[in-house]
């Protein structure tokens, strides 16, 4: 099942995406479906023409640094021996087609196409073998990053947490539709030019291991999101380096999960 959040005048609505139609459901966003699917509410509406919101606003939004070997190598950083977890501010979250705003504090805005994992049930001290049972579903995220601030500031709060630095969506595909989260193709384009193309099988720490590692240190709650790291091919690693400019359109697509497309301004 694919669950989305869409805008109506003065509010947002929860919906189930069924081909080219969206069936409205009782609820304001996908968070209202974490404990069970709400009842249908009104007739289906065409998906085309709807403005999609972020599926939900996470309680916690956690990122994973350098989780693809080739990306760690292209950035010239030490290879992690355990997951490198950071917090990304929840106010960074924006919709699957919302603009990404380059703030005045950076001249080196970069893209990072990533698989996002949405937690469905409370997890604390869980094993990797049990971790996937706590997943509600999966979505697409662009972990937008200010590279200059990432290099100069030990805490990545500004580098990763700027407003609109977390395009998320286009919907959440429930876990039963994704039998193996380590078998998904992740691709990114900028202005129609291919930039990233890899498989989630290339992660050094898979989804189950990331959940178990986080849950060993703190509680994961329903609606928390882990964005799992980006493959090689970021703009910082190109020769010469190419950073995002106003007017650029970034598209991130994950096999079976859909795509998000955001314009830089």
C-alpha positions in Angstrom: 0.0 0.0 0.0 1.1 3.5 -0.8 0.0 6.2 1.7 0.3 9.9 1.0 -0.6 13.2 2.5 -2.1 15.8 0.2 -3.3 19.4 0.5 -6.9 20.5 0.5 -7.9 24.2 1.1 -7.0 24.9 4.7 -5.8 21.4 5.7 -4.0 18.2 4.7 -5.6 14.9 4.1 -4.5 11.3 4.3 -4.9 9.2 1.2 -4.2 5.8 -0.3 -2.6 5.9 -3.8 -4.2 3.4 -6.1 -2.8 3.7 -9.6 -3.7 7.2 -10.8 -6.3 7.8 -8.1 -6.0 8.7 -4.4 -8.7 7.4 -2.0 -9.1 9.9 0.8 -9.0 8.3 4.3 -10.0 9.7 7.7 -6.9 11.5 9.0 -4.6 14.4 8.4 -1.4 12.6 7.4 0.2 9.2 7.4 0.9 9.4 11.1 -2.9 8.7 11.5 -2.4 5.3 9.8 0.5 4.0 11.9 -1.9 2.2 14.3 -4.2 0.9 11.6 -5.7 2.0 8.3 -8.5 4.6 8.8 -11.8 4.4 7.0 -12.4 5.7 3.5 -13.7 9.3 3.5 -15.3 10.5 0.2 -14.8 9.5 -3.4 -11.4 8.9 -5.1 -9.7 11.9 -6.7 -7.1 12.0 -9.5 -3.5 11.9 -8.3 -2.5 14.2 -11.1 -3.1 17.7 -10.0 -2.9 17.0 -6.3 -0.2 18.8 -4.3 1.5 16.2 -2.1 2.8 17.2 1.4 5.5 15.3 3.3 3.9 12.0 4.2 4.4 12.9 7.9 6.6 15.1 10.1 9.0 12.8 11.9 9.3 12.8 15.6 13.0 12.2 15.1 14.8 12.5 11.8 18.1 10.6 11.9 20.7 10.5 9.2 23.5 8.1 8.5 26.9 9.4 7.3 29.1 7.7 4.8 27.1 4.4 4.7 28.2 3.6 1.1 31.8 2.7 0.8 32.2 4.4 -2.6 30.8 7.6 -1.1 33.1 7.6 1.8 36.0 7.1 -0.6 34.9 9.9 -2.9 34.7 12.3 0.1 38.1 11.2 1.4 36.9 10.4 4.9 37.8 7.4 7.1 35.7 4.3 6.5 33.2 4.0 9.4 33.6 0.9 11.6 30.1 1.5 13.1 27.1 3.6 11.9 27.7 7.3 11.9 24.4 8.7 13.1 23.4 12.4 13.2 20.2 14.3 13.8 18.6 16.2 11.0 16.1 18.9 12.2 12.5 18.0 11.6 11.9 21.5 10.3 14.1 20.6 7.3 11.3 18.3 6.0 9.5 19.5 2.9 7.3 17.9 0.3 8.2 15.7 -2.6 7.8 18.6 -5.1 8.6 21.6 -2.7 11.3 24.1 -3.5 14.7 23.7 -1.7 15.9 27.1 -0.6 19.7 27.7 -0.6 20.3 29.8 2.6 22.8 32.7 2.7 25.2 30.7 4.9 26.3 28.3 2.1 27.6 28.4 -1.4 28.1 24.7 -1.6 24.6 23.1 -1.6 24.7 19.4 -2.5 22.2 16.5 -3.1 22.1 13.1 -1.5 19.5 10.7 -2.8 18.6 8.2 0.0 16.2 5.5 1.2 14.1 6.7 4.2 12.8 4.2 6.7 9.7 5.0 8.7 9.4 3.4 12.1 6.0 1.9 12.9 6.3 0.5 16.4 8.4 1.4 19.4 11.9 -0.1 19.3 14.4 -0.2 22.2 17.1 -2.8 22.6 15.9 -4.9 19.6 18.1 -7.3 17.7 18.9 -6.9 14.0 17.0 -10.1 13.3 13.8 -8.5 14.8 14.5 -4.9 13.6 12.5 -5.0 10.4 9.3 -5.9 12.2 9.4 -2.4 13.6 9.3 -0.7 10.2 6.1 0.8 8.9 7.3 1.6 5.5 9.8 3.2 3.1 10.1 6.4 1.2 12.5 8.6 -0.8 14.5 11.4 0.7 17.1 13.9 -0.5 19.5 14.7 2.4 20.4 18.1 1.1 23.8 19.2 2.6 25.7 22.4 2.8 29.2 21.0 2.2 31.1 24.1 3.3 29.4 24.1 6.6 29.8 20.3 6.9 33.6 20.7 6.5 34.0 23.6 8.9 31.5 22.9 11.6 32.0 19.8 13.8 28.2 19.6 14.5 26.3 19.2 11.2 23.2 21.1 12.4 23.4 23.8 9.8 24.9 21.6 7.2 22.1 19.1 7.3 19.3 20.9 9.1 18.4 24.0 7.1 14.8 24.6 6.3 13.8 22.6 3.2 16.9 20.4 3.4 14.8 17.3 3.7 12.5 16.7 0.7 10.5 13.5 1.6 7.9 11.4 -0.2 6.2 11.1 -2.5 4.3 8.7 -0.3 5.2 5.9 2.2 5.2 2.4 0.7 4.3 0.0 3.5 6.8 -2.6 4.5 4.8 -5.6 3.2 5.4 -4.2 -0.3 9.2 -4.1 0.2 10.3 -7.7 0.9 14.0 -6.7 0.9 15.1 -3.1 1.6 18.6 -4.0 0.6 17.6 -4.7 -3.0 16.4 -1.3 -4.3 18.0 0.9 -7.0 18.6 4.5 -6.0 19.1 7.1 -8.7 19.5 10.9 -8.7 19.5 13.4 -11.6 20.2 17.1 -11.7 18.7 18.9 -14.6 18.1 15.6 -16.3 21.8 14.5 -16.0 22.4 11.2 -14.2 24.5 11.7 -11.0 23.9 8.7 -8.7 23.0 5.1 -9.6 23.5 2.4 -7.0 21.8 -0.4 -5.0 20.9 -0.3 -1.4 22.7 -3.6 -1.3 25.9 -1.5 -1.3 25.2 -0.1 2.2 27.9 -0.9 4.7 25.2 -1.1 7.4 21.8 -2.3 6.3 18.4 -1.1 7.4 18.1 -3.8 10.1 21.5 -3.1 11.5 20.9 0.6 11.6 17.6 0.2 13.5 19.2 -2.2 16.0 22.2 0.1 16.5 20.0 3.2 17.1 17.7 1.3 19.4 20.6 0.1 21.5 21.2 3.7 22.5 17.8 5.4 22.4 14.1 4.7 21.8 12.8 4.8 18.3 9.1 5.8 18.3 6.4 5.4 15.7 6.8 8.1 13.1 10.6 8.4 13.5 12.5 8.4 10.3 16.0 7.1 9.5 17.5 8.3 6.2 20.1 5.7 5.4 23.0 7.3 3.6 23.8 8.2 0.0 25.7 6.4 -2.8 28.7 7.9 -4.6 28.2 10.6 -7.2 27.6 13.8 -5.1 28.4 17.1 -6.6 31.3 17.8 -4.1 33.2 14.7 -5.5 33.0 15.8 -9.2 36.0 17.3 -10.9 35.5 20.2 -11.0 33.0 20.3 -8.1 29.5 21.2 -9.1 27.1 22.5 -6.5 23.4 23.2 -6.8 22.3 26.5 -8.2 19.0 28.3 -8.3 16.8 26.8 -11.0 18.4 23.3 -10.8 15.9 20.5 -10.6 16.9 17.5 -8.5 15.1 14.2 -9.0 15.6 11.2 -6.7 14.0 7.9 -7.6 14.0 4.6 -5.7 12.8 1.4 -7.4 9.3 0.6 -6.4 8.9 3.6 -4.1 8.4 6.5 -6.5 10.3 9.7 -7.0 10.6 13.2 -5.6 11.6 16.2 -7.7 12.6 19.6 -6.2 13.7 22.9 -7.6 16.5 24.9 -6.0 15.8 28.5 -5.3 
